[in-house]
Every structure is written in C-alpha cells, then in structure tokens.
Amino acid sequence: MITGLEVRELPTRLHRSGYTVEVWGEGEGPAERLQSSLHNVFPGKVEAWFVCEEAAERVVCLKGMIKLVLYDRRGDSDSRGRVMEVFLGEHRFREVRIPKGILWGWKAIGEEPALVLSVREGKGGDLERLDQERARVPYDWEIVMR
C-alpha cells in the first residue's frame, strides 16, 4: 500500500428500479474543492501521468471500469518507489483519495467507455501532466500486476 492512500468501498443499495451508490455521506466528501471534472475515457485508452504537489485528488469511476495506477516518488515516504493498481467502477464502486505528490493515471478496461469523476481538494496547487519520459514510472499498462 502507498503511504497516505485511502481506498473506500462505496455503499451500494439494490432496489427494484436499479441501485443507488452513496458517493459521499456526511463528513466523507472533499474538505474544500478546488476543481471537479468528469472524464469520459474510451475503452483501452490510457490517461497518465498526473501529479498535484499541493492538493489531494479523489477519484470515483461512475460508469464502466478503470485500472487506476499510482506511483510514490515522494522523497520522505516509507513507500517511495512503490507502484500500486486499484480497480474500480460499476462492478466495484470505490473512492480513492490520492495524497499530494503521488503520480497517477488510469486506463479504461472492458468494452465500454468509463466515466470518471475527479475532485481536487485542499489549498492551492495545479494538476501537472507528465509524459512517460518525465514521469519515469516503472509500469507497463499492458501487464496486470498482482
């Protein structure tokens, strides 16, 4: 596990007309939102690498499925150098809270596009996008880690 990373299963209630997923209950949502975005990711497509040095990021996949990949490059972290995969989406509703300084990206898996909600929280900070050469993440998107 990456130090400071939080993964929370989202309560899902099945009912006769479908199901309801509770994304944020009382006291669970972002403390202070900076920016909220919806991303439509086509099947098999990768969006990576992102990092925010000043704010945390919350990620929830609302439709479809994604493989979220995280890399800890923080100099003072016990999990420095660790790569982690988290699968989330309509077959397993989860929220992932990514601490500041962690590199991350996702890939839509399956046959359908994925609809992903990302919310940046905290004070200040811009999201930076790095290409693979600058990010230097030791990860191959085609291989599933265990």
C-alpha positions as CSV (number, residue, x, y, z in Angstrom):
1,M,0.0,0.0,0.0
2,I,1.2,3.5,-0.7
3,T,1.5,5.6,2.5
4,G,-1.4,8.0,2.9
5,L,-3.5,6.5,0.1
6,E,-7.1,5.8,1.1
7,V,-9.5,3.4,-0.7
8,R,-13.1,3.3,0.5
9,E,-15.8,1.0,-0.7
10,L,-18.9,3.0,-1.6
11,P,-22.2,1.8,0.0
12,T,-24.5,0.4,-2.8
13,R,-28.1,-0.4,-2.3
14,L,-30.0,-2.5,-4.8
15,H,-33.7,-1.7,-5.2
16,R,-36.5,-2.7,-7.6
17,S,-35.8,0.1,-10.1
18,G,-32.0,-0.2,-10.1
19,Y,-29.3,0.7,-7.5
20,T,-28.1,3.7,-5.6
21,V,-24.4,4.4,-4.8
22,E,-23.7,6.8,-2.0
23,V,-20.5,8.7,-3.0
24,W,-20.1,11.0,0.0
25,G,-22.1,10.8,3.2
26,E,-21.9,13.3,6.0
27,G,-18.3,14.1,6.7
28,E,-16.9,12.0,3.9
29,G,-16.6,14.4,1.0
30,P,-13.8,16.7,0.0
31,A,-13.0,19.3,2.7
32,E,-12.5,22.1,0.2
33,R,-13.0,21.6,-3.5
34,L,-10.7,23.3,-6.0
35,Q,-11.9,21.6,-9.2
36,S,-14.2,18.8,-10.2
37,S,-14.0,17.2,-13.6
38,L,-15.8,14.4,-15.4
39,H,-13.7,12.3,-17.8
40,N,-15.0,10.1,-20.5
41,V,-12.3,7.5,-21.2
42,F,-12.6,5.3,-24.3
43,P,-12.0,1.5,-23.9
44,G,-8.4,0.6,-23.7
45,K,-7.2,4.2,-23.6
46,V,-4.7,5.5,-21.0
47,E,-4.6,8.9,-19.4
48,A,-1.3,9.3,-17.4
49,W,0.7,10.6,-15.7
50,F,-0.8,13.3,-13.4
51,V,0.5,14.8,-10.1
52,C,-0.5,17.6,-7.8
53,E,2.1,18.7,-5.3
54,E,-0.2,20.9,-3.2
55,A,-3.5,19.1,-3.1
56,A,-5.1,15.6,-2.8
57,E,-7.2,14.1,-5.6
58,R,-10.3,12.0,-5.1
59,V,-11.3,9.6,-7.9
60,V,-14.6,7.7,-8.4
61,C,-15.4,5.7,-11.5
62,L,-19.2,6.2,-12.1
63,K,-19.7,4.1,-15.3
64,G,-17.5,1.3,-16.8
65,M,-14.3,0.2,-15.1
66,I,-10.8,1.6,-14.8
67,K,-7.4,0.4,-13.6
68,L,-6.0,3.3,-11.5
69,V,-2.2,3.1,-11.3
70,L,-0.3,5.1,-8.6
71,Y,3.4,5.7,-8.1
72,D,5.0,7.1,-5.0
73,R,8.0,9.3,-5.8
74,R,7.9,11.4,-2.6
75,G,11.4,11.6,-1.1
76,D,10.2,11.3,2.5
77,S,7.7,8.5,2.1
78,D,8.1,4.9,3.5
79,S,6.5,3.6,0.3
80,R,8.8,5.6,-2.1
81,G,9.3,3.7,-5.4
82,R,6.1,1.6,-4.9
83,V,3.6,1.1,-7.8
84,M,0.1,0.1,-7.0
85,E,-3.0,-0.8,-9.0
86,V,-6.6,-0.2,-7.9
87,F,-9.6,-1.5,-10.0
88,L,-12.8,0.5,-9.6
89,G,-16.0,1.2,-11.3
90,E,-19.6,-0.1,-11.7
91,H,-18.6,-3.7,-10.7
92,R,-16.8,-2.4,-7.6
93,F,-17.7,1.2,-6.5
94,R,-14.9,2.7,-4.6
95,E,-13.4,6.1,-3.9
96,V,-9.6,6.6,-4.0
97,R,-8.1,9.6,-2.2
98,I,-4.7,10.2,-3.7
99,P,-2.3,12.2,-1.4
100,K,-0.4,15.1,-2.8
101,G,2.8,14.2,-4.6
102,I,1.7,10.8,-5.9
103,L,1.8,10.2,-9.6
104,W,-1.3,8.6,-11.1
105,G,-3.1,7.6,-14.2
106,W,-5.9,5.3,-15.4
107,K,-6.9,3.0,-18.2
108,A,-10.5,2.2,-19.2
109,I,-10.8,-1.6,-19.1
110,G,-13.6,-3.7,-20.7
111,E,-15.7,-3.0,-23.7
112,E,-17.4,0.2,-22.6
113,P,-16.1,3.8,-22.0
114,A,-15.5,4.7,-18.4
115,L,-17.0,7.9,-16.8
116,V,-14.6,9.1,-14.1
117,L,-15.2,11.9,-11.5
118,S,-12.1,13.5,-10.1
119,V,-12.2,16.2,-7.4
120,R,-9.1,18.1,-6.3
121,E,-9.2,19.3,-2.7
122,G,-7.0,21.4,-0.4
123,K,-5.4,24.7,-0.7
124,G,-3.7,25.8,-4.0
125,G,-1.9,23.6,-6.5
126,D,-2.3,22.9,-10.1
127,L,-2.6,19.4,-11.7
128,E,0.5,18.7,-13.8
129,R,0.6,16.2,-16.6
130,L,3.9,14.4,-17.2
131,D,4.8,12.3,-20.2
132,Q,6.3,8.8,-19.6
133,E,9.9,10.1,-20.0
134,R,9.5,12.8,-17.4
135,A,7.4,10.7,-15.0
136,R,9.8,7.7,-15.1
137,V,7.2,5.3,-13.7
138,P,8.3,1.7,-13.9
139,Y,5.0,0.4,-15.2
140,D,3.7,-1.3,-18.4
141,W,0.0,-0.6,-18.9
142,E,-0.5,-4.0,-20.7
143,I,0.7,-6.1,-17.8
144,V,-1.7,-6.8,-14.8
145,M,0.2,-6.7,-11.5
146,R,-0.6,-9.0,-8.6
